[in-house]
């Protein structure tokens, strides 16, 4: 995979907006630690140049009809489908994930493009609104692009979270300046190449690379809106920086996502669903499950089935479709996962299965791990692990399970397994998405519905109407005819007020919004 990654990365470095001759940083393959390629370390000057170039191009792009913007994205979608194998190879080489997890990213980009291609013109078109006075006032809401949208994307989904956020922003008439994570820049650069091959002007989509603490603030200082995906800690810093400039901000942040297995759940299906929900993408998924609350009546049978499923996951590097779990992304992530497990065991938790590094498979592999007996003083109880580690708890009833699930600073995703009560219990959970008899994919793949986090798990939403309108400013234009919204010439203010009171009293008896 590393050799294939180097082959695909060759030549993409030149797509980064950076002055020549500066320092570079290496992207390394998690499977074996070898270098895939190098990208420039951009400076604040590079970022300013990228935003300035994008801003000039955006002024023309905003005048292009939405149908013509869609034509570019439609061609891009076709190129993505044509380059499936290359895309999967590069995603795996950079992130270390399994082939199936890479395919989930590939499919999401295509499905996101499909959704907005079907709906962009309808969402962005002018909308008639009720006017100040029937017949006399014609009021229309228009949608104007923000301008230059900054996108800061993470390493765990380097394809989806770079491109799927950019597609609606471009269709809304904006330009993009993207800062991909330093560990996975080449996936984003391959997408940039495909967009340009699809006919997108080079100036409309710029990529800057380098350390987040240096490049991120320089980007926020200049763009008109920011889309951020990352940790809650960093998200708060980014939000403050955006607030100082009074620019819009949308973010998907951390999670400590719960699963509830109720007494009437199908235990076999719940256990299999939990394996996928906890260990997909090696657990490095914002919406993956890290806490499972199981009714005492079915706890033992669920735990046995779930542990057996986790133990049966095939771990390995490479493109084999039968591999169930790949590598972690970095040494830092491996240390975090192992620290959480060792802390829990040292404080009395039971290691049901897993809990070991696997250097025989590669430098960053860690076994799917199931813990029981986790208590509040353990790191794994409340901190986001972001790895293949999950704690299983016994609960007495639905009320206790809901209370424990909601007892968190996070509120991103949740899962409920039940034969009859799933949706009712889901309504009680304080999370942005809840999947019933599924782990995370049902809500994520429902592209017509907004997704995002409550509490410290985010601000704003992606997907659906909200996912494209957030990249626009609403403008209201009202055309007044025949009579002004003011006293007529020669009419006293008192008479005008008396007439207006009668009119608004009458209007209240016949509501117009039915």
C-alpha positions in Angstrom: 0.0 0.0 0.0 2.8 2.4 0.8 4.4 2.0 -2.7 1.0 2.5 -4.3 0.4 5.6 -2.1 3.8 7.1 -3.2 2.9 6.5 -6.8 -0.5 8.2 -6.5 0.9 11.1 -4.5 3.7 11.8 -7.0 3.0 15.2 -8.6 0.2 16.2 -6.3 2.5 18.3 -4.1 2.5 21.1 -6.7 -1.3 21.7 -6.2 -0.7 23.3 -2.8 -0.8 27.1 -2.7 2.7 27.9 -1.4 5.7 29.9 -2.3 8.5 27.8 -3.8 11.6 26.9 -1.8 10.1 26.7 1.6 10.2 23.8 4.2 8.2 20.6 3.6 6.7 18.0 5.8 6.3 14.3 5.2 3.1 12.2 5.1 3.8 8.7 6.4 1.9 5.5 5.9 0.4 4.1 9.2 0.8 0.5 7.9 4.6 0.6 8.0 5.8 4.2 8.7 7.3 4.8 5.3 7.0 8.2 3.6 4.2 8.6 1.0 5.3 12.1 0.0 6.0 15.6 1.1 3.9 18.8 1.0 4.9 22.4 1.7 4.6 24.0 5.2 2.5 27.0 4.3 3.0 30.4 5.8 0.5 33.1 6.7 1.6 34.8 3.5 0.7 31.6 1.5 -2.7 31.5 3.2 -3.3 35.2 2.4 -2.4 34.6 -1.2 -4.7 31.6 -1.5 -7.7 33.5 0.0 -7.0 36.5 -2.1 -6.9 34.5 -5.3 -10.0 32.6 -4.3 -11.9 35.8 -3.5 -11.3 37.3 -7.0 -12.5 34.1 -8.6 -15.5 33.8 -6.4 -17.0 37.1 -7.7 -17.4 35.6 -11.1 -18.5 32.2 -9.8 -21.3 33.8 -7.8 -22.8 35.0 -11.1 -22.7 31.6 -12.7 -26.2 29.9 -12.8 -26.6 27.1 -10.3 -27.3 24.7 -13.2 -23.8 25.4 -14.6 -22.2 24.9 -11.2 -24.0 21.6 -10.9 -22.6 20.6 -14.3 -19.1 20.8 -12.8 -20.0 18.8 -9.8 -21.7 16.2 -12.0 -18.5 15.7 -14.0 -16.5 15.5 -10.8 -18.9 12.8 -9.5 -18.2 10.8 -12.7 -14.5 11.1 -12.3 -14.7 9.9 -8.7 -16.6 6.8 -9.8 -14.0 6.2 -12.6 -11.0 6.5 -10.2 -12.5 4.4 -7.4 -9.5 2.0 -7.0 -7.0 4.8 -7.0 -9.0 6.7 -4.4 -9.4 3.7 -2.1 -5.7 2.9 -2.4 -4.6 6.5 -1.5 -7.1 6.7 1.4 -5.8 3.4 2.8 -2.2 4.4 2.3 -2.6 7.7 4.2 -5.0 6.7 6.9 -4.3 3.0 7.5 -8.0 2.1 7.5 -9.6 -1.0 6.1 -10.8 -1.2 2.5 -14.4 -1.2 3.5 -13.9 1.9 5.7 -12.2 3.6 2.8 -15.1 2.6 0.5 -17.6 4.2 3.0 -15.8 7.5 2.4 -15.9 7.0 -1.4 -19.6 6.2 -1.4 -20.4 9.2 0.9 -18.8 11.6 -1.5 -20.8 10.3 -4.5 -24.1 10.2 -2.5 -23.5 13.7 -1.2 -22.9 15.0 -4.7 -26.1 13.2 -5.9 -28.2 14.7 -3.2 -27.1 18.3 -3.8 -27.2 17.9 -7.5 -30.9 17.0 -7.2 -31.7 19.7 -4.7 -29.3 22.7 -5.0 -31.4 24.7 -7.5 -34.5 24.3 -5.3 -32.7 25.2 -2.1 -30.9 28.2 -3.5 -33.7 29.6 -5.7 -35.7 32.8 -4.7 -38.6 32.1 -2.3 -41.7 34.2 -2.1 -42.5 35.2 1.5 -45.6 36.8 3.0 -45.4 40.6 2.5 -46.2 43.4 4.9 -49.6 43.9 3.3 -51.5 41.5 1.1 -51.3 42.5 -2.6 -49.4 45.7 -1.8 -46.1 44.1 -0.8 -44.2 41.5 -2.8 -41.5 40.0 -0.6 -38.8 37.6 -1.9 -36.0 35.9 0.0 -32.7 35.5 -2.0 -29.7 33.5 -1.1 -26.2 35.0 -1.6 -22.9 33.1 -1.2 -20.8 33.9 1.9 -17.7 34.5 -0.3 -14.6 32.4 0.6 -15.3 29.4 2.8 -12.5 27.9 4.8 -12.6 24.2 5.5 -10.4 22.5 8.1 -10.7 18.8 7.8 -9.4 15.9 10.0 -7.3 12.8 9.3 -9.9 10.2 10.2 -12.1 10.8 7.1 -9.7 12.6 4.8 -12.0 12.1 1.7 -15.5 12.6 3.1 -14.8 15.5 5.5 -12.8 17.5 2.9 -14.9 17.1 -0.2 -18.5 16.5 1.1 -18.4 19.8 3.0 -16.9 21.6 -0.1 -19.5 20.4 -2.6 -22.5 22.3 -1.2 -20.3 25.4 -0.5 -19.2 25.4 -4.2 -22.8 24.9 -5.4 -23.9 27.8 -3.3 -21.5 30.1 -5.2 -18.5 30.2 -2.8 -14.8 29.6 -3.3 -13.0 27.2 -1.0 -9.7 27.3 0.8 -9.1 23.9 2.4 -6.6 23.0 5.1 -6.4 19.2 5.3 -4.8 17.5 8.2 -1.0 17.2 8.0 -1.2 13.4 8.2 -3.5 13.0 5.2 -3.0 15.8 2.7 -2.7 13.7 -0.5 -6.3 12.5 -0.5 -7.5 16.1 -0.6 -5.1 17.0 -3.3 -6.3 14.1 -5.5 -9.8 15.4 -5.1 -8.6 18.9 -6.0 -7.1 17.5 -9.2 -10.4 15.8 -10.1 -12.4 18.9 -9.5 -10.1 20.8 -11.8 -10.3 18.1 -14.4 -14.1 18.4 -14.1 -13.9 22.1 -15.1 -13.6 24.0 -11.8 -11.4 27.0 -12.2 -8.1 26.5 -10.4 -8.5 29.7 -8.4 -11.9 28.6 -6.9 -10.5 25.8 -4.8 -7.2 26.3 -3.0 -5.4 23.9 -0.7 -2.9 25.0 2.0 -0.9 22.6 4.1 1.0 22.8 7.4 0.5 22.6 11.1 -3.0 23.5 12.4 -1.9 25.9 15.1 0.0 28.0 12.5 -2.2 27.7 9.3 -5.6 27.5 11.0 -5.6 31.0 12.6 -4.2 32.6 9.4 -7.1 31.0 7.5 -9.7 32.1 10.0 -8.4 35.7 9.9 -9.3 36.0 6.2 -12.2 33.7 5.2 -15.9 34.6 5.3 -17.1 31.4 6.9 -15.4 28.4 8.5 -16.3 24.7 8.4 -14.3 22.8 11.1 -14.2 19.1 12.0 -12.1 18.1 15.0 -11.8 17.9 18.7 -14.1 19.9 21.1 -11.0 21.6 22.7 -9.8 22.9 19.4 -13.3 23.7 18.3 -13.7 26.1 21.2 -10.6 27.9 20.2 -11.7 28.1 16.6 -15.1 29.4 17.7 -13.6 32.2 19.7 -11.4 33.2 16.7 -14.4 33.2 14.4 -16.5 35.2 17.0 -13.8 37.9 17.1 -14.4 38.5 13.4 -18.1 37.9 13.5 -17.9 35.3 10.8 -20.1 32.2 10.5 -18.9 29.0 12.0 -20.0 25.4 11.7 -18.4 22.5 13.5 -18.6 18.8 14.2 -16.6 18.1 17.3 -16.0 15.2 19.8 -18.3 12.6 21.1 -18.6 9.9 23.8 -21.4 8.2 22.0 -23.8 5.8 23.9 -25.7 2.7 22.8 -28.7 1.5 24.7 -29.7 -2.1 24.5 -33.2 -2.5 25.9 -34.8 -5.6 27.4 -36.8 -6.3 24.2 -33.9 -6.0 21.8 -32.8 -8.8 19.4 -29.5 -9.6 21.1 -27.9 -11.2 18.1 -28.6 -8.2 15.9 -27.7 -5.8 18.6 -24.3 -7.5 19.3 -23.4 -7.6 15.6 -24.5 -3.9 15.2 -22.4 -2.9 18.1 -19.3 -4.6 16.6 -19.7 -2.5 13.5 -20.6 0.7 15.4 -17.7 0.5 17.8 -14.8 -0.8 15.6 -15.4 0.6 12.1 -12.5 2.7 11.0 -10.6 1.3 14.0 -12.9 3.3 16.3 -11.5 6.5 14.9 -15.0 7.8 14.0 -16.7 10.9 15.5 -20.0 9.1 15.6 -18.8 5.6 16.7 -20.0 4.0 20.0 -17.8 4.1 23.1 -20.4 3.4 25.8 -23.0 0.6 25.8 -25.8 0.4 28.4 -27.5 -3.0 28.5 -30.6 -3.9 30.4 -29.8 -6.4 33.2 -32.2 -9.0 31.8 -30.1 -9.4 28.6 -26.7 -8.0 29.8 -24.8 -11.3 30.0 -26.0 -12.7 26.7 -25.3 -9.5 24.9 -21.8 -9.2 26.5 -20.9 -12.7 25.5 -22.1 -12.3 21.9 -20.5 -8.8 21.6 -17.1 -10.0 22.9 -17.1 -13.0 20.6 -17.8 -10.6 17.6 -15.0 -8.3 18.6 -12.6 -11.1 19.0 -13.5 -12.5 15.6 -12.6 -9.3 13.7 -9.8 -9.9 11.3 -7.0 -7.3 11.6 -4.4 -6.7 8.9 -2.9 -4.1 6.6 -3.7 -4.0 2.9 -6.5 -3.9 0.3 -8.1 -7.3 1.1 -11.9 -6.6 1.3 -12.2 -9.3 4.1 -10.1 -7.3 6.5 -12.4 -6.1 9.3 -10.1 -3.5 11.0 -7.0 -1.7 9.9 -4.4 0.4 11.7 -4.6 3.5 14.0 -3.3 6.7 12.4 -0.4 7.6 14.5 1.8 6.8 17.5 0.1 9.6 19.5 -3.3 7.9 18.9 -2.0 4.5 19.8 -0.6 5.9 23.1 -3.9 7.5 23.9 -5.9 4.3 23.3 -3.4 2.2 25.3 -3.3 4.7 28.1 -7.1 4.6 28.5 -7.2 0.8 28.6 -4.3 0.5 31.0 -5.7 3.2 33.3 -9.1 1.4 33.4 -7.6 -2.0 34.2 -5.3 -0.6 36.9 -8.4 0.9 38.6 -10.4 -2.3 38.6 -12.1 -2.6 35.2 -12.3 -6.1 33.7 -10.7 -6.7 30.3 -13.3 -8.8 28.5 -11.3 -9.0 25.3 -8.5 -7.2 23.5 -6.4 -4.7 25.2 -3.1 -5.3 23.4 -0.9 -3.6 20.8 -0.2 -5.8 17.7 3.2 -4.9 16.4 3.2 -8.2 14.5 0.7 -6.6 12.1 2.2 -3.2 12.0 3.5 -0.4 14.2 0.1 1.1 15.0 -2.3 -1.8 15.4 -4.4 -2.3 18.5 -6.9 -5.0 19.2 -10.7 -4.4 19.4 -11.2 -4.0 23.2 -14.2 -4.5 25.4 -14.2 -3.4 29.0 -16.6 -4.1 31.9 -16.8 -2.7 35.4 -15.8 0.8 34.3 -16.3 3.4 36.9 -16.4 7.2 36.9 -12.8 7.9 38.0 -11.4 6.0 34.9 -10.2 8.0 31.9 -12.3 5.9 29.5 -15.5 6.6 31.4 -15.8 10.2 30.2 -13.0 11.2 27.9 -13.3 10.4 24.2 -10.9 7.6 23.4 -11.3 7.7 19.6 -10.1 4.2 19.1 -11.3 0.6 19.2 -12.3 0.6 22.9 -15.8 0.3 24.4 -17.2 0.0 27.9 -20.3 -2.1 28.6 -22.5 -1.3 31.6 -25.5 -3.1 33.2 -28.7 -1.0 33.7 -31.9 -1.7 35.7 -34.4 -0.1 33.3 -34.8 2.4 30.4 -34.8 5.4 32.8 -31.4 4.6 34.2 -30.0 3.9 30.7 -31.3 7.3 29.4 -30.0 9.1 32.4 -26.5 7.6 32.1 -26.4 8.2 28.3 -27.3 11.9 28.8 -24.7 12.3 31.6 -22.0 13.6 29.3 -20.6 16.9 28.1 -21.0 15.5 24.6 -24.1 15.0 22.5 -23.2 13.9 19.0 -24.6 10.4 18.2 -26.5 7.6 19.9 -27.9 4.2 19.2 -31.0 2.4 20.6 -31.8 -1.3 20.1 -35.3 -2.3 20.9 -38.2 -4.3 19.4 -40.9 -1.7 20.2 -39.7 1.2 22.3 -36.7 2.4 20.3 -38.0 5.6 18.8 -39.7 6.7 22.1 -36.4 6.2 24.0 -34.5 7.9 21.2 -36.6 11.1 21.7 -35.3 11.3 25.3 -31.6 11.4 24.3 -29.7 14.6 24.1 -27.8 13.9 20.9 -27.9 15.4 17.4 -28.6 12.0 15.8 -30.1 8.8 17.2 -30.1 5.5 15.2 -32.7 2.9 16.1 -31.5 -0.7 15.5 -28.4 0.7 13.8 -25.2 2.2 15.1 -24.4 5.3 13.1 -24.8 4.7 9.3 -28.6 5.2 9.1 -28.5 8.8 10.2 -25.3 9.6 8.4 -26.6 8.2 5.1 -29.9 10.1 5.4 -28.5 13.0 3.4 -31.8 14.9 3.4 -31.7 15.2 7.2 -29.4 17.5 9.1 -26.7 16.0 11.3 -24.5 17.5 14.0 -23.9 17.8 17.7 -25.5 19.1 20.8 -23.6 20.4 23.9 -19.8 20.2 23.3 -20.2 18.1 20.2 -20.6 20.9 17.7 -22.4 23.9 16.3 -24.4 24.0 13.1 -25.3 21.1 10.8 -24.2 19.4 7.7 -26.4 17.5 5.2 -29.9 18.5 4.1 -31.2 22.0 3.4 -29.2 23.3 6.4 -26.0 21.8 4.9 -26.0 24.2 1.9 -27.9 27.2 3.2 -25.3 27.7 6.0 -22.9 28.7 3.2 -25.3 31.5 2.2 -26.6 34.9 3.5 -30.3 35.4 3.2 -31.3 38.7 1.6 -34.9 40.0 1.7 -36.2 42.3 -1.0 -39.7 43.8 -0.6 -41.4 45.7 -3.4 -44.1 48.0 -2.2 -46.9 49.0 -4.6 -49.8 51.5 -4.6 -49.7 52.5 -0.9 -46.7 53.2 1.4 -46.3 51.6 4.8 -46.7 55.0 6.3 -49.3 57.8 6.5 -50.7 58.9 3.2 -50.0 62.6 2.2 -52.4 64.8 4.2 -53.3 61.9 6.7 -52.6 62.6 10.4 -50.5 60.2 12.3 -53.4 59.5 14.7 -55.7 58.5 11.8 -53.0 56.3 10.3 -52.5 54.6 13.6 -56.3 54.0 13.9 -56.5 52.5 10.4 -53.5 50.3 11.0 -54.9 49.0 14.3 -58.1 48.0 12.5 -56.1 46.3 9.8 -53.8 44.3 12.0 -56.8 43.4 14.3 -58.6 42.0 11.2 -55.5 40.2 9.9 -55.1 38.5 13.3 -58.6 36.9 12.8 -57.6 35.4 9.5 -54.1 33.9 9.9 -52.2 33.7 6.6 -49.8 30.9 7.6 -52.0 27.9 7.5 
